[in-house]
Amino acid sequence: TSAQPLGTLASSLSLAFIGQASKIDDDVYWQKPIGTGPFAVDSFTPDDKVVLVRNDSYWGEKAKLDRLEVVNLPDVSARITALQTGEVQVLTTIPPDQVSGVTGSDDITYTTGDGFTYYFIWFNENRKPFDRREVRQAMWYAVNVEGIVKDLYGDGATLAQAPITQSVFGAPQLQPYPYDPERAKALLEEAGLGDGFKTTIHWPREGGPNIRALAQAMVSDWAKVGITVEPLEKERAQWLADFGAFRWDLNLQTNTTGTGDADFTLNRLYTCAAERMGYCNPKLDSLLGQARGSLDQDERVGLYKEASQIIWTDAVGIFPADLKNNAAVRKEVQGFELPVNNRPNFAAVSIA
C-alpha cells in the first residue's frame, strides 16, 4: 500500500529482496543466505565464486541443473580461454575488442541483444565553466560521437538517443548532437571562452568496455576546439571516493536502469534533491514527479519524453552509447536466453 499513487510500483517491486528478518543483520547470514529461488547458496568465496545448488523445495518449476557455479576471472583472456577449453560453459559481458576470441568455433555460439546499460559523461556544474549550458553543449558538439561509437564498439553498441537506453520503458528517440566543431567554437566564444580552457576527466579503471579508448578519443576531439582535457584513470575505490566528494570536472562511467523503467534513472539522478552533479531544474522535477505518480502508462511515456528532452537540450551530460548485452555459450548448453536486463535465468538451462 503506497501513501500516494505510484505508477512505478510494479517495476519498483522487482528491487525488493526478501530475507529472514531475525538474521539479516548478521554477517554470517550473508555468507550463506537462505533464498527463495530455484537455487540455494552452497558456498560463497569473495572475489572467487558462488556455488549454487538446486532448491528442491522451490515453489515453482524446479531448476534443471543440480549445481551452478558463478566464477570470477578478472582477466578477459583467461575467461575466453576457460570458455574455449570447456572449463566454463557460459561467458557474458565480452569486450568488443575480444569478441573475435569467441567466434568462428563450432563449439561456441556468440549472441548479442539490447540492454539497459549505457555510457555517460557528467559535468560537475558546481565548478565553472560547467555551470554554463553553452559550454556543456559546446563540448558535446565538439565530439564525433557517432564515429567514435562505431569505431570502438561496432555491433556492440548503438548511438544513444536519450539519457536512457532505447530498451527502457519511457525512452524517447531524441536527435543526437551532430559533430559540429565550428558550432562548438561559436558557443565557447559566446561563453567568453574563445581561447579555450583546461579541465580534467576521470573514470574508473575497468569501468566498462573500451572505457580508456573512449575517453582518449573524446579528449582528442576536444583538443581540436581548444579545450585541453587531462585524462585521469583511477582505481575504482579512489574514483568512487572522488566522485562522491565532487572532486572531479568531467565524470565518465557506465550505468544501468535496473528496473527497466525510466523513473529508476531519471528521477533518481536528475532531480534537484538528487544532488548528483550540481544540476537543478524545477520544471524537470515537476515532470518527473508527475510521471512517477501517474497510473496512466501512456501518459508516463509522454512525460518522460519531455523530461528527457530537457536533460538533452541542457546537456546535463554527454550520452554517447547504448551498450549491447552479449554472451558466448558452448554447444552443450541448452535453454540459455540472453534477457534485456542481462540476468539470465539459469533455472531453465541444462547441459546436453
ChimeraX attribute file (.defattr): number of C-alpha atoms within 10 A of each C-alpha:
attribute: neighborCount
match mode: 1-to-1
recipient: residues
	/A:1	6
	/A:2	6
	/A:3	5
	/A:4	7
	/A:5	12
	/A:6	17
	/A:7	18
	/A:8	20
	/A:9	14
	/A:10	11
	/A:11	15
	/A:12	16
	/A:13	10
	/A:14	11
	/A:15	10
	/A:16	8
	/A:17	8
	/A:18	10
	/A:19	14
	/A:20	11
	/A:21	7
	/A:22	8
	/A:23	12
	/A:24	13
	/A:25	10
	/A:26	9
	/A:27	10
	/A:28	10
	/A:29	14
	/A:30	14
	/A:31	15
	/A:32	14
	/A:33	18
	/A:34	15
	/A:35	15
	/A:36	14
	/A:37	17
	/A:38	23
	/A:39	24
	/A:40	21
	/A:41	20
	/A:42	17
	/A:43	15
	/A:44	17
	/A:45	11
	/A:46	9
	/A:47	10
	/A:48	11
	/A:49	14
	/A:50	18
	/A:51	16
	/A:52	19
	/A:53	17
	/A:54	20
	/A:55	18
	/A:56	15
	/A:57	12
	/A:58	15
	/A:59	10
	/A:60	9
	/A:61	10
	/A:62	17
	/A:63	21
	/A:64	15
	/A:65	17
	/A:66	14
	/A:67	15
	/A:68	17
	/A:69	14
	/A:70	13
	/A:71	14
	/A:72	13
	/A:73	14
	/A:74	11
	/A:75	8
	/A:76	13
	/A:77	12
	/A:78	11
	/A:79	19
	/A:80	22
	/A:81	14
	/A:82	16
	/A:83	21
	/A:84	19
	/A:85	11
	/A:86	14
	/A:87	11
	/A:88	17
	/A:89	17
	/A:90	20
	/A:91	17
	/A:92	18
	/A:93	16
	/A:94	21
	/A:95	15
	/A:96	17
	/A:97	13
	/A:98	13
	/A:99	16
	/A:100	11
	/A:101	15
	/A:102	21
	/A:103	14
	/A:104	10
	/A:105	12
	/A:106	8
	/A:107	15
	/A:108	21
	/A:109	16
	/A:110	18
	/A:111	14
	/A:112	18
	/A:113	17
	/A:114	22
	/A:115	24
	/A:116	23
	/A:117	24
	/A:118	24
	/A:119	24
	/A:120	18
	/A:121	21
	/A:122	22
	/A:123	26
	/A:124	23
	/A:125	21
	/A:126	14
	/A:127	14
	/A:128	11
	/A:129	19
	/A:130	21
	/A:131	16
	/A:132	15
	/A:133	16
	/A:134	20
	/A:135	24
	/A:136	24
	/A:137	23
	/A:138	24
	/A:139	23
	/A:140	26
	/A:141	24
	/A:142	27
	/A:143	27
	/A:144	19
	/A:145	25
	/A:146	17
	/A:147	12
	/A:148	18
	/A:149	22
	/A:150	15
	/A:151	11
	/A:152	18
	/A:153	19
	/A:154	12
	/A:155	13
	/A:156	23
	/A:157	24
	/A:158	20
	/A:159	19
	/A:160	26
	/A:161	21
	/A:162	24
	/A:163	27
	/A:164	30
	/A:165	30
	/A:166	18
	/A:167	18
	/A:168	24
	/A:169	18
	/A:170	25
	/A:171	21
	/A:172	21
	/A:173	14
	/A:174	15
	/A:175	11
	/A:176	17
	/A:177	22
	/A:178	14
	/A:179	17
	/A:180	14
	/A:181	20
	/A:182	13
	/A:183	16
	/A:184	25
	/A:185	24
	/A:186	16
	/A:187	21
	/A:188	25
	/A:189	16
	/A:190	12
	/A:191	15
	/A:192	12
	/A:193	16
	/A:194	16
	/A:195	11
	/A:196	16
	/A:197	14
	/A:198	10
	/A:199	13
	/A:200	14
	/A:201	20
	/A:202	24
	/A:203	27
	/A:204	22
	/A:205	16
	/A:206	15
	/A:207	17
	/A:208	20
	/A:209	20
	/A:210	14
	/A:211	20
	/A:212	19
	/A:213	12
	/A:214	20
	/A:215	20
	/A:216	15
	/A:217	18
	/A:218	18
	/A:219	20
	/A:220	15
	/A:221	21
	/A:222	23
	/A:223	16
	/A:224	14
	/A:225	23
	/A:226	18
	/A:227	22
	/A:228	17
	/A:229	22
	/A:230	14
	/A:231	16
	/A:232	18
	/A:233	19
	/A:234	16
	/A:235	13
	/A:236	14
	/A:237	11
	/A:238	12
	/A:239	20
	/A:240	15
	/A:241	11
	/A:242	14
	/A:243	20
	/A:244	11
	/A:245	9
	/A:246	18
	/A:247	14
	/A:248	22
	/A:249	21
	/A:250	25
	/A:251	22
	/A:252	24
	/A:253	18
	/A:254	18
	/A:255	17
	/A:256	19
	/A:257	21
	/A:258	17
	/A:259	20
	/A:260	23
	/A:261	20
	/A:262	28
	/A:263	24
	/A:264	19
	/A:265	18
	/A:266	20
	/A:267	21
	/A:268	15
	/A:269	15
	/A:270	23
	/A:271	22
	/A:272	17
	/A:273	13
	/A:274	13
	/A:275	12
	/A:276	19
	/A:277	24
	/A:278	20
	/A:279	21
	/A:280	17
	/A:281	13
	/A:282	10
	/A:283	12
	/A:284	23
	/A:285	18
	/A:286	13
	/A:287	20
	/A:288	24
	/A:289	16
	/A:290	17
	/A:291	27
	/A:292	21
	/A:293	15
	/A:294	16
	/A:295	15
	/A:296	10
	/A:297	15
	/A:298	11
	/A:299	13
	/A:300	24
	/A:301	17
	/A:302	16
	/A:303	22
	/A:304	25
	/A:305	18
	/A:306	16
	/A:307	23
	/A:308	27
	/A:309	19
	/A:310	15
	/A:311	19
	/A:312	21
	/A:313	14
	/A:314	16
	/A:315	23
	/A:316	25
	/A:317	23
	/A:318	26
	/A:319	25
	/A:320	27
	/A:321	27
	/A:322	29
	/A:323	27
	/A:324	22
	/A:325	22
	/A:326	22
	/A:327	21
	/A:328	23
	/A:329	22
	/A:330	22
	/A:331	15
	/A:332	12
	/A:333	15
	/A:334	13
	/A:335	12
	/A:336	16
	/A:337	17
	/A:338	18
	/A:339	15
	/A:340	18
	/A:341	19
	/A:342	19
	/A:343	10
	/A:344	14
	/A:345	14
	/A:346	16
	/A:347	19
	/A:348	16
	/A:349	16
	/A:350	15
	/A:351	12
	/A:352	7
